[in-house]
Every structure is written in structure tokens, then in C-alpha cells.
């Protein structure tokens, strides 16, 4: 079997679906909060929604799909102008060699960012193709399944009106979620008033859900070290399961220092790339929980290595965001206890009828658990229209 075609399609829609557009309008602290003109919402500075779909077709007609973010339309030229020449004629089952060649060839402009997202989409497509060619789901090719169903946690709880936050949290408990994650409203620029507002937001949720439900909080890279230390001192009594991405991803010194200042576990890694980036996190003892995104970090081939490195050091892995790739990855990886999921808040307007999902047959959780199908490959179909 040989790779015959590589097709790349840019779409003006997000891989996150309607969630991406809704999140642009909701309050949360971001890394650009230090600039007054960008403090209101993420939509004030974020790029236009876009994704790239990569289809790899073998000479016998078998095809596989991969995808990644592409708000700046960078993926198509990277693959068509360079990476595709390293794919045509290759055996799609030789994923290790293909990955290594793509990475080495793209070093002058890659190593992280868009080039790695392009490699990630290619790698995901190759695993989908291998699954279809062998008639096996990807999680079996990865060595699983190690569990029949996967737990998911509710990731939402933006700092909107307090009555809606409490209704939302209560609703997740009723739906059977044993863990949920919120966002913070304020950062260093909001001073002591913002600290009080952050604490009040966490206190309301904890009071609503009780002590038996895990509560996590996402800072989305919006704090600095001194602010984080003071904020953690106020939050420790609420028994957070983890504090996510308090700093920019390259500021590992602050992560390592904060771990020594607070018992709250720290998580991150959704904006990190390759085993080399995650090795730095591990070596610096900067995080308690790693959160790779397979559509950024290098696909399945690289994520397997990241999870193995973490397991060797007793570090938990919880992939960033809900998607079929992360479900297959989690189903075959012992040190992944659960997967993130974005439920629609009880107070939110549903997606407009004009919005259509990219994929068909993606599983939906029920009672905070999801079951994967036994269909070959990733088990989903691209909605080609």
C-alpha cells in the first residue's frame, strides 16, 4: 500500500463547532488582559474561525481524515508546498518514519505552531487510514481498549451572572458529572477587587456542588506569578482538583515556582508541542497534570510518547478538549482517567439551525460517560457537503 494523494481543504469554521463562536463572547481572563483594549472578551483579539481537513488516499482507494485549527490559513500551503512531497509514495503504516521525516524537514520554520499542527493533522489521517485498512478502530491499533466507557468532565461555567452559574453547576450534578471546570473573570489588572471576584465565583460553585464533586479552574494564561501566589492562597480552602494554565506555556519557571507555593495541582500543555516540549515540563517538575492536544502536539504518534514519558514519572494525562481523537487516545492509555467535554449550559441559547457539524457519528456522552464504537478507523465520517 502506498500514499497516492494528499488533499487539504480549508473551511471557515472551527473544529470546536459553535462553541468557538460562543466562547468569543463570554467573559474570562486571557493572556491579553494586560491590554485594556482587549480585556472585554476573547473575541476582541482572537482570529477568525478556521480549520483544515487533511485527506490521505492510498493507491487501493482507502482514505483517512485528519484535521487541525487553521484560523490563519497556514496549513494548506505548508502541506501542499512542502510536506506532501514527503508523503506521496510512502507506506501509510510507517507512521514513525513519516512523522520523523516531516518533523526534521520542517525544522527551519517549524518545531512548534502551525507546522506541528499540519503534521498532527497528517498523522491523525494516517491512523484513521490504517484503521480502515485493517478493519480495526484506532484505539485497538494503539493497544486498547483498557476500559469499556470513558468518564468525561463538564468544562464550561464561565463567570456570567451568578444565578446562571449556580443553575449551570447544579444541572451538571443532576446529569451525573463528578467533575467540572470553570473559568476566572479577573487577572492582575483588576487588583484586589478582581481577586475577591475570582474567589466569590469559586465559592459559589463549591457551595452549589458540595464537597463530593471535583472542581477545576482554568486561567487561560491570564495571570502572573505574584498574582497567582496570592490568588492560590485564597483558593486553597475550596479544594480545587487543579488550576489550569495560570501562565504562558513557555514560562515554566513560574509553573515550577508556583508548585512549591501551593498544594493545588497545576495543569497545562494544551499549547505545547512534541515530546521535546513536554520533556521540558517534566524535567522542571512544572506541572502535575499534562493536557496535550493531539491536533497540536503531533497526533497519535507523538502523543503516545508523551503519555509514556508522563507515566514513567507518575504524571496524569488528561487531553485538552473533547474530540474523537482524544477519545481513542484515552481508551488506550492507562494514565488518562477522563476526557474534557463541553456541554451546553442550561442558560445558553442552542446553536442556530444553520450550523452543521463537521463529522457524522461522533459519540455523545450520556450520564457523564461516553462509549466508543467498534467501527474501523476513527469511526466517524466527514460531512462532505
C-alpha positions in Angstrom: 0.0 0.0 0.0 1.3 3.5 -0.9 0.0 7.0 -0.4 -1.3 8.3 -3.7 -3.0 11.6 -2.9 -2.9 14.2 -0.1 -5.8 16.7 -0.2 -6.1 19.7 2.1 -9.3 21.8 2.4 -9.6 25.0 4.4 -13.0 25.6 6.0 -14.2 28.9 7.6 -15.5 27.1 10.6 -13.9 26.0 13.9 -13.0 22.5 14.9 -14.8 23.4 18.1 -18.0 24.0 16.3 -20.5 26.6 17.5 -18.7 26.5 20.9 -15.9 28.6 19.4 -18.1 31.5 18.4 -20.0 31.4 21.7 -16.8 31.5 23.7 -15.6 34.6 21.9 -18.5 36.5 23.6 -18.2 35.1 27.1 -16.2 36.6 30.0 -12.9 35.0 31.0 -9.4 36.1 31.8 -7.0 35.8 28.8 -3.3 36.5 28.2 -4.2 39.8 26.5 -6.0 41.1 29.6 -2.9 43.2 30.3 -4.0 45.4 27.4 -7.2 47.5 28.1 -8.4 47.4 24.5 -8.5 43.5 24.6 -9.9 42.8 28.1 -13.6 42.6 27.4 -13.8 39.2 25.6 -11.6 36.7 23.8 -13.3 37.7 20.6 -11.7 41.1 20.7 -8.3 39.6 19.7 -8.9 36.0 18.6 -8.5 35.0 14.9 -11.4 34.2 12.6 -12.6 30.6 12.9 -11.0 28.2 10.5 -9.9 24.6 10.3 -8.0 22.4 7.8 -9.2 18.9 6.8 -6.4 16.6 5.5 -7.4 13.6 3.5 -4.8 11.0 2.7 -5.7 8.5 0.0 -3.9 5.2 -0.7 -3.5 3.5 -4.0 -6.2 1.0 -3.2 -8.7 3.8 -2.6 -8.6 3.6 1.2 -8.6 7.1 2.8 -8.2 8.7 6.2 -9.0 12.1 7.6 -7.2 14.4 10.0 -7.8 18.0 11.0 -6.5 20.9 13.0 -7.1 24.6 13.7 -6.3 26.9 10.8 -7.5 30.4 11.6 -4.7 32.0 9.6 -4.9 29.7 6.5 -1.4 28.4 7.1 -1.9 24.6 6.9 -2.8 24.2 3.2 0.4 25.9 1.9 2.6 24.1 4.4 1.4 20.7 3.3 0.9 21.5 -0.4 4.2 23.4 -0.9 6.4 21.1 1.2 5.2 18.2 3.4 3.1 16.4 0.7 6.3 15.6 -1.3 7.5 13.5 1.8 4.2 11.6 1.8 3.4 10.6 -1.8 4.6 7.0 -2.5 5.2 6.2 1.2 3.7 3.2 3.1 1.0 4.8 5.3 1.6 2.2 8.0 5.2 3.5 8.5 3.9 6.3 10.8 7.1 6.6 12.9 9.4 7.2 10.0 6.9 9.5 8.3 6.5 11.6 11.4 10.2 11.9 12.0 10.9 12.9 8.4 8.1 15.5 8.4 9.4 17.0 11.7 13.1 17.1 10.6 12.2 18.6 7.2 10.1 21.4 8.8 12.6 22.4 11.5 13.7 25.6 9.8 10.1 27.0 10.1 8.5 24.5 12.5 9.2 22.7 15.7 6.0 24.3 17.2 3.0 26.2 16.0 1.3 25.8 12.6 3.9 23.4 11.1 3.3 20.9 14.0 -0.5 21.4 13.6 -0.1 20.4 10.0 2.0 17.3 11.0 -0.7 16.5 13.6 -3.5 16.5 11.0 -1.4 14.3 8.7 -0.7 11.9 11.5 -4.3 11.6 12.6 -5.3 11.0 8.9 -2.7 8.2 8.7 -4.1 6.4 11.8 -7.6 6.7 10.5 -6.4 5.2 7.2 -4.6 2.4 9.0 -7.7 1.6 11.0 -9.9 1.4 7.9 -7.3 -0.6 6.0 -7.2 -3.2 8.8 -10.9 -3.1 9.8 -10.0 -2.1 13.3 -10.7 1.0 15.4 -7.8 3.3 16.1 -7.9 2.6 19.9 -7.2 -1.1 19.1 -4.2 -0.1 17.0 -3.0 2.0 19.9 -3.2 -1.0 22.3 -6.6 -0.6 23.8 -9.3 -0.6 24.9 -8.4 -0.6 28.5 -11.9 0.4 29.6 -15.4 0.0 28.1 -16.6 3.5 28.7 -14.8 6.8 29.3 -15.7 9.3 32.0 -15.9 12.9 30.9 -16.0 16.1 33.0 -18.1 19.2 32.3 -16.0 22.1 31.0 -17.9 25.4 31.0 -19.1 27.5 33.9 -18.0 30.9 32.5 -18.2 33.7 35.0 -21.6 35.0 33.8 -24.4 36.2 36.2 -24.1 34.3 39.5 -27.6 32.9 39.4 -26.9 31.3 36.0 -23.5 29.9 37.2 -25.2 28.2 40.1 -28.0 26.9 37.9 -25.5 25.5 35.5 -23.4 23.8 38.2 -26.4 22.3 39.8 -27.6 21.0 36.4 -24.2 19.2 35.8 -24.5 17.5 39.1 -28.0 16.3 38.1 -26.6 15.0 34.8 -24.2 12.8 36.7 -20.9 14.7 36.4 -18.5 14.0 39.2 -16.1 16.7 38.0 -16.5 20.1 36.4 -14.3 23.0 35.3 -14.9 26.8 35.5 -13.1 29.9 34.2 -12.0 33.0 36.0 -13.3 36.5 35.4 -10.2 38.5 36.5 -6.5 38.9 36.3 -3.7 41.1 37.7 -5.0 44.2 36.1 -8.2 44.0 38.2 -6.3 44.3 41.5 -7.7 43.2 44.9 -11.3 43.7 43.6 -10.7 41.1 40.9 -9.2 38.7 43.5 -12.3 39.0 45.5 -14.5 38.5 42.4 -12.5 35.4 41.5 -12.8 33.9 44.9 -16.6 34.6 45.1 -17.0 32.9 41.8 -15.3 29.7 43.0 -17.0 29.9 46.4 -20.5 30.0 44.8 -19.8 26.9 42.6 -18.3 24.9 45.5 -21.3 25.7 47.7 -23.6 24.7 44.9 -22.0 21.3 44.1 -20.9 20.3 47.6 -17.7 18.6 48.6 -18.1 15.3 46.7 -17.7 16.8 43.2 -14.3 17.7 41.8 -13.9 21.4 40.8 -11.2 22.6 38.5 -10.5 26.2 37.3 -8.9 27.4 34.0 -6.9 30.7 34.0 -6.2 30.5 30.2 -2.7 32.0 30.7 -4.1 35.2 32.2 -2.1 35.6 35.5 1.5 36.3 36.5 3.5 34.6 39.3 2.9 37.0 42.2 -0.8 37.4 41.4 -1.1 33.6 41.2 0.5 33.0 44.6 -1.9 35.4 46.3 -4.8 34.0 44.4 -3.9 30.4 45.3 -3.8 31.4 49.0 -7.4 32.5 48.7 -8.5 29.4 46.8 -6.9 26.6 48.7 -9.8 26.2 51.0 -12.1 25.3 48.1 -10.1 22.2 47.3 -9.6 22.6 43.6 -8.7 19.5 41.7 -6.3 21.5 39.6 -5.5 25.1 38.4 -5.1 25.1 34.7 -2.7 27.2 32.6 -2.0 30.1 35.0 0.9 31.3 32.9 2.1 31.5 29.3 3.2 28.0 28.1 6.9 29.0 27.9 7.0 30.4 31.4 7.9 27.1 33.0 9.9 28.8 35.8 6.7 30.3 37.1 4.9 27.0 37.0 7.7 25.2 38.9 7.8 28.0 41.5 4.1 28.1 42.0 4.0 24.3 42.5 6.2 24.9 45.6 3.9 27.6 46.9 0.6 25.9 46.8 -0.9 22.4 47.3 -3.3 23.0 44.4 -2.2 20.8 41.5 -1.2 22.6 38.3 -2.1 21.5 34.8 -1.2 22.7 31.3 0.2 21.6 28.0 -2.6 22.3 25.6 -0.4 24.9 23.9 2.7 22.7 23.9 4.2 20.7 21.0 6.1 17.4 20.7 7.7 15.2 23.2 10.6 17.7 23.5 8.3 20.4 24.8 6.6 18.1 27.3 10.0 16.7 28.4 10.9 20.2 29.5 7.7 20.4 31.6 8.6 17.1 33.2 12.2 17.9 33.8 11.4 21.2 35.5 8.6 19.5 37.6 6.4 22.3 36.4 3.0 20.5 36.3 1.1 17.8 38.0 -1.2 17.1 35.0 -0.4 17.2 31.3 -3.1 18.2 28.8 -1.8 17.6 25.3 -4.0 18.3 22.3 -3.4 15.7 19.6 -4.3 18.2 16.9 -1.4 20.4 18.0 1.2 18.3 19.7 1.9 15.9 16.9 -1.0 13.5 16.5 -1.3 10.0 17.9 2.3 9.0 17.1 3.8 11.7 19.3 1.0 11.7 21.9 1.9 8.0 22.7 5.4 9.1 23.6 4.2 12.0 25.7 1.9 9.7 27.7 4.6 7.1 28.2 7.0 9.8 29.4 4.4 11.1 31.8 3.6 7.5 33.1 7.2 6.9 33.8 7.2 9.9 36.2 3.8 9.2 37.7 2.1 12.2 36.0 -1.5 12.1 34.9 -2.5 12.9 31.4 -5.9 14.5 30.6 -6.2 15.6 26.9 -7.3 19.1 26.1 -10.9 19.3 24.7 -13.5 16.8 23.6 -12.9 15.2 20.2 -12.9 11.7 18.7 -9.1 11.6 18.5 -8.8 12.2 22.3 -11.5 9.5 22.9 -9.4 6.9 21.1 -6.2 8.1 22.8 -7.8 7.9 26.2 -9.4 4.5 25.6 -5.9 3.0 25.0 -3.8 5.0 27.6 -3.8 3.8 31.3 -2.8 7.2 32.8 -5.7 9.1 31.3 -8.6 9.0 33.9 -11.1 11.2 32.0 -11.7 13.4 29.0 -12.9 17.0 28.8 -16.4 17.7 27.4 -18.1 21.0 26.6 -21.9 20.7 27.5 -24.2 23.4 26.5 -25.0 25.4 29.7 -28.6 25.3 30.8 -28.9 29.1 30.4 -27.3 29.3 26.9 -29.1 29.6 23.5 -28.7 26.5 21.4 -26.7 26.5 18.2 -28.5 28.1 15.3 -30.3 25.7 12.9 -27.9 26.8 10.1 -24.9 25.4 11.9 -23.8 21.9 10.9 -21.2 19.6 12.5 -18.1 18.6 10.5 -18.4 14.9 11.3 -21.2 12.3 11.5 -21.4 9.6 14.1 -19.2 11.3 16.7 -20.3 9.8 20.1 -22.1 11.9 22.6 -21.7 11.4 26.4 -24.7 10.1 28.5 -24.6 10.3 32.3 -21.0 11.8 32.1 -19.6 8.8 30.2 -19.0 8.0 26.5 -18.8 4.7 24.7 -16.7 4.3 21.5 -17.9 2.4 18.5 -16.2 -0.6 17.0 -16.2 0.9 13.6 -12.8 0.9 11.8 -10.5 3.9 12.0 -11.8 6.8 14.0 -15.4 5.6 13.4 -16.7 8.9 12.1 -17.5 10.2 8.6 -16.8 13.7 7.2 -19.9 15.6 6.3 -18.6 16.4 2.8 -21.3 18.9 1.9 
